[in-house]
Amino acid sequence: MFTCNDSSSLEVFVIFIFLTSLAVGHTGYTSAQTGSGLPPAYKMPIMNDPHLKVETVFSGLKFPSSMAFLGPHDILVLEKNDGTVRRILNGTMLPEPLLHVNVSNVSERGMLGIALAKNVTRNVVYVFLYYTESSTSGADVNEVKQSLGNRLYRYELVDNKLINPKLLLDLPATPGPTHNGGKIVIGPDNNVYLVIGIVGPTASTKTVTQNIIDGLPPDGRGGILRVTQDGNVVPKGAILGDTVPLSLYYAYGIRNSFGIDFDPITNKLWDSENGPNYGDEINLVEPGFNSGWNKVQGIWALDGGNAGNITIHPNNLTDFGGKGKYSAPEFIWYNSSGPTSIRFFDSDKFGSQYKNHLFVGDFHNGNIYQFQLDNQRTSLALEGPLKDRIAQNNSELKGIILGTGFGGITDMAVGPDGFLYVLALGQFQGGTNCDIIYGNPNKPCVQYSSGEAGTIFRVVSR
């Protein structure tokens, strides 16, 4: 199935867990606002800092999943379920997409990730896209369409078209349809980093990279992969093993993730990770990082679909001869928030008090969280009820919520103008998807294969 072209430790000061009702299980994207347009009683998001305000850049996208800047006021946006790449120039969307491909779009499948890089030698802009390629077009209800694979392609941008596709990675898409991950970043080393989840939690696909000692061989799922911009193994960059696909893993043991970014000061990688219905995480990702799935989520051992016993130092993990190293999360939501995009705000447009802070968006609550790093920038500087690095309940989050009311945040970016851009679906205050496994009949929901309306917001200083 797989082809290729060639901790920090958690210091728990206080652990006082109230085992009340857990949040409804999630797989990433969830929403309580249905329909194709914005809510009739739509209100702009609110920033808790009175010196910041929110503007609308563009509204009317269909289930947008990721975005990237070509230049000032020039944004490429992915529409998950249509398999399209849209260009928004000076607040106006070009009438024709730059690209339209067949994608399988049920649940978390679809057009998922984008990153850009300028090839100076060839004087061309590379556009890297990650999507669940399909043999047919149209709706993907009840798995009618054939998923060919979760694939990473490199395109070239020429005259408002993406041309010359080059397949860099062919990754599993089955059994799916959840946990495909999808975010892409170009690292400080100019290599391409891609996060992919376990692509469906079934026994038939449990590999050693999911901490199953006697599991199946690695097949590319359940980790952060790194390749060159030509799709090759990074020279002298193998961490866990010398043969493909193990040689492509930068990190492993990752259940599902919708956010990765590099610290502009240290060049260290960080990620967000979604738990089953508890234990969402923020992690410092050192080379060879093991996130612990499926032995531990947050600091809890797995107990079916619930949080089990507290497990600070899990046993029986796969370490690939000592090359892989587990480290506990730097922050944990006990109740699911659905963290998605994470971005280091490498700008001074909000003042020095925000520069190089870590911003994290979530999908369940429409919040943007703000985290300051410690002096070594290897952990988060947390105080008060969050000093134990665990948000026991929503009330403990109040001190780190920078903004709220955005809807289901799917991506964030720092624009060329130095301001924060937020990509989100609709506007709501929590909810579930309509999947028969994860859905809650007592709450509104949205179909992941729908055309849920999306908006690009810009957070600016007053």
N, C-alpha and C positions, 0 to 999 in steps of 0.2 A: 504493500500500500504506500510505503514511504519512498520517495525518490528525491535526489538532490543532485545538482550539477557538480558536482565533484563530491557575626551575630551578636548579630549581637544578641545577648541573652536578656530575657525579660525579668526585671527585678520586681517581684510582686510584694508590695508593701502591705496592702490590705486586700484580702479576698473575702468578700462577703456577698455571696450570690443568692439572690432571692429567686428560687425556682418557681416563678409564677408562669403564667401561660406564655409560651414562646410565640414570637412573631410568625406569621404564615410563611412557609417555605418559599424561597425564591430562586430563580435561576438567572437573575440579572435585571432584565427589563421588566418592570411592572408599572401599572398606572391605574389610577382610579378615575381618570377622565377619558370618556369615550367620545367617538365622533370624529369627523374629518376636519373640523375647524376648531378654533380656539373657543373656550367656554364663553357663553353669552355675558356672564358677569366677570369677564376677564379683568384681572388686576395685575399691574406690573409687579415684578419681584421687589423685595424690600432688602436693603442693605442695613445692617445693624450699626454701621459706622456712618454718622450723619454727613461725613465729608465725602462719601461715595454715593453714586446714583447709578441707575440702570437705564439703558437705552435699547430700543429695538433696532437691530440692523436689518433683518429680513424675516418675514413670516410667510408660511405657505409651503414649506418643505414637507415631504411625505416620509414619515418615520426616519429622520436623519440619524445616522449612527456615528459618524466621525467627520472631522474637517481638518484642513491644512491651508496655510497661507501661501499663495504665490507671490504676493507683494502687498503694499498698502491698499486696503479696501478691495482686495482681490482674493476670494476664498473658494476653495474646492470643497464640496460637501457630498457625502455619500448618502444615498437613499437606500436603506437596507433591503426593503422588499421588492423594489423595482430593478435592482441591479444597475443603478445609474450613478454617474459622477456628474454633479452639477457645478457650474461656475457662477459665482455671485460677484459682480463687478460694480463697485460704487453703489451698493444697495439694490441692484437689479439683477435678477437671474436671467442668464442667456436663454433664449427660447428652446434651444436644442441641447441635450446633454453632451458632454465631452465623450462619454462612453456609455454604452448600454450592453450588458452581457446577461446571459441566462444564469439565474441564481436559484438555488433551493432556498426558500424563505420561511419555512415553518419554524416556529419557536425562535431560537437564537441564531439560526442560519441566515445567510444573506450576504449583502455587501457590507463588510464589517470594519476594515481598517485601511488607513492611508498614511503615507509619509512621503516627503519630497526631498530630493537631493539634486544639486546642480553638478553636472559633469563638465568641469571646466575644459578638459581636453577636447571633448566633442562638442562643447557649447550647446548642451541640451539639458533640459530639465527631466530628470527621472521621476516618475510617479509610481510608487510601490503600492499595490492594492492586494488586500487579503479578502477573499470571498469564497462562499460555498458554491462552487460551480455546478451547474446542472446541464443535463442534455436537452432540456426543453424549457420553454418560457411559459409564463402564466402563473396562476395561483398554485400554491403548494399545499392545499388542504388535504389532510389525511395521507400525507406522504405520497401523493400521486406521482410527483416528479422524481427522476433518478438523480441522486446526488453523486457527482463524479469525485468530489474530494474538496477539502478545505485547502485552497491553493493561494500561494503567494506569487504574484506576477510583478514584473517590472515593465512599465510602459514609458514611452517618450511623448512629451507634449509638443505637438506641432500644429499650428493654425487651428486652435480650439478643438483638436481631436487628440485622443490618446491612441498611439499607433505602436507598431512593432512589439507586441507582447512577448515577453520572455518568461517562461515558467521557471521560477527559482526553487519553490518547494511544493511538493504534492503530499499533503498530510491527511490523516484519517478524517472522514466525515460521518462514519458509522460507529456504533448504532445511532448516536445522536438522539434527538436533534438539538440537545442542549449542550452548554459548556464548550462552545467553540472558541471562546476568547476573541482575539482579533486585533487588539491595538498594536500598532507598529511605531517604533521610533528609530531615528538614525542616531547612533551613539557618538560620543566624542571621538571614537576611533574610526568613524565613518562607515561602520558596519551596520547591518540591519538587524534590529531586535524585534522579535514577534512573540507575543504570549498566546498560548493555546491551552484550553482546559482539557478535561478528561474525555470530552466528546461522548457523553452518555455513560452513566454509572452502572454498567452491567458486568457480571463476573467474567464474561467472555473477552473483555478488553482490559482487564487489570494487569498492568505491566509493572516491571520492577521500578520504573520511575514514579509509580504511585505507592512506593514503599511496601510492595508485596515481595518478600524475599524470594519466593519461588514462583514469581509471576512471569508473565510473558516477556519476551525481549522488548526493548524500547522500540516504539514505532512513531515517535514524534509528538505524541500527545502528552498533556500534563506537565508543561514547563514553559520556560522562556528559551527560545532558540535564537542563535546568532549565526548569520551568514554574511559573506561579502556582498557588495552590490551587484556582483555577477552571479550570486547564488552558490558560491563555493564555501567549503570549510575555511574558516579564518586561519591563515598560516600561523602555525605554532600556537593556535588558540584553543585546541582541544583541552577540556577540563576534566571530564569524567571518564573518557575513553577515546581510543584512537580511530574507531571505525564508525561510519555513518549508520544510524542517525545519532548514536550516543555522543559523537564528537561535536554535534551541533548544540547540545544542551549547555546553556549558561546557568540555568536553575531548573529544579524539578520539584515534584511533590505538590504541584499547584492544582487545586480543584477547578477553579474558574476565576478569571480576572478580566476586568475591563479598564485597567489603567496601569501604565508604566511610564516612568520619566527619570531622567538623570539630574542629579544635583549639579547645578552649574559651578559650584565651588569645589566640590570634591570629585566630581565625575562618577560618583557612586549611583547605582541604580536602585530605585524604589518601586514598589508595586502596591496595588490594592487587590484584595482577594475576597471573593464571596463564599460564605459558608452555606450549609444546607438550609438551616433556618435559625442559625445562631453563629456567633464567632466570626463575623466579618473582620478583616484584618488590614493593617498597613504594615509592610515589611521593608526592611533594608535588605537588598538583594546583593550579597557578595558573590563573586564567582564560585560556582559549585553549591549555591544555596539550596537547601532542602526545606520546603515549606511544611512538610509533615503529613500531608494528605496521603493515604486515608487512615492514618493512625491517630491523628490529632487535628482539631480545628480550634483556633484560638488557643486556649490552654486546657481544653476539655477533650478527653478521649471520646471516641464515637460510641454512642449507645443507641443503635438504630437511627432514628431521625432526630434524636434528642442529644443534649449535652450530657456527657457522662461524667466520670470522676475528673477532678482537676489533675492535669498531667503536665508538669513543668518540663520534665526531662523524659520524653517518650522513649521507649525501648523498641527493639526489633525494627529499626529503620534501615533502609538500604543506603549504604554509604560508598559503594563502588570502590572498595579497598581504601577507604579513608579519604577519598577525593571529594566526596560530598559531605556537607556539614549542615546539620539542622541548627536553626536559631529561632527562638520564639518571636512572636510579633512585637512590633514597637507600639501598636495600638490595636485595641479590640472593641468592637461593638458586641455586647452580649446579645441584644435583640437586633435582628436584621435591619440594616438601613439600605442595603444594595449599593455600596460604594462603587463608583465607576471611574471617571477620569481623575487622574492626579497630575498636578502641574506645579513646578517650582516657578514662583513669580519673580523672574530675573529682570525686574524693572523697578525704577524709582518713581514711577508716575503716581503711586499712592503714598509716597513718602518713604523715608528710610525705615519706618516701623514695619513695613510689609516686605521689603526687598529680600528676595531669596527665601521667603517663607513657602511652606508647602500647602497648596490648596487642594482639597478633595471634594468632588461632587458626589451626591448620591441620587438614587433613582426613586426610592420609596417616599422620601420626604421633600425633595426639591431643595435640599440644603447645600450650601458651600461651607465647608469647614476649613478653618485656618490653623495651621500648626507651625510653631517656631521650633527650630532644631537647637540642640544643646551646642556648647562651644566646640565640641569635637565633630559635630554634625553626623553622629552615628546613632542618635536616638532623638526622640521628641522631648522638648522641654515642657512638661506638664505639671500643673499645680492643682491644689484643692482636691475635689472628689476624683479627678482624673490622674492623680499622682501614681495610682497603681496601674495606669495605662489601660484601664478597662472602664468603658461606659456601661454601668450596670443598668441604666434606664435613660430615657430621653431627657429627663430633667438635668442629668449630669452633663449633657452636651451643650447646654445654653452658652457657656463661656467660650466655646470655640466655634460657634455658628457665625460666620461672617455675613451670610445672606440667606434668604429663604424665599419660597414661593416661585421657584424657577420651573417647577414641573419635573419630569423625569430627565435628569441631566445625563446625557450620553457622552459628551466630550467638552473639554475646555482647552483654550490655547491663549498664549500671550501674543498679541498681534504685533506687527511691525511698528505700530504707534505706541507700544508699551502698555496698552490697556488689556484687560482680561475679557476674553470672548467666551460665551457659554452657549452650548448647543443643547437644546432640551425639547422634550415632547410635551405639548399641552401645558396644563397647570392643574395641580391636584395636591392633596395632602395624604398621600399614601394609598396603597391598594395592592391588588394582586393581578397576575395575568389570568387568562381564561383557560389555561391548560387544565385538563381534567384531573391531573395529578396534583398540581400545585395550587389550583384555583380555590377560592373561598366563596361559596355561594352567597354569603352574607355581605360581600363587598362588591362594588363595581369593578370591572376589569376591562382590559383591552386585549384584542387579539394581536399577537406578535407579527402576524402576517398581514396586518391592516395598513391603511394609509394614514395612521395617526399624524395629525398636524404637528410640525416642528418649527421652532424659532431659533434664530441666532440673536443673542443678547450681547450687549457690550457694557461692562462695568467701568465707569470713568470717575475721575475726581470732580468734585463740584467747583 
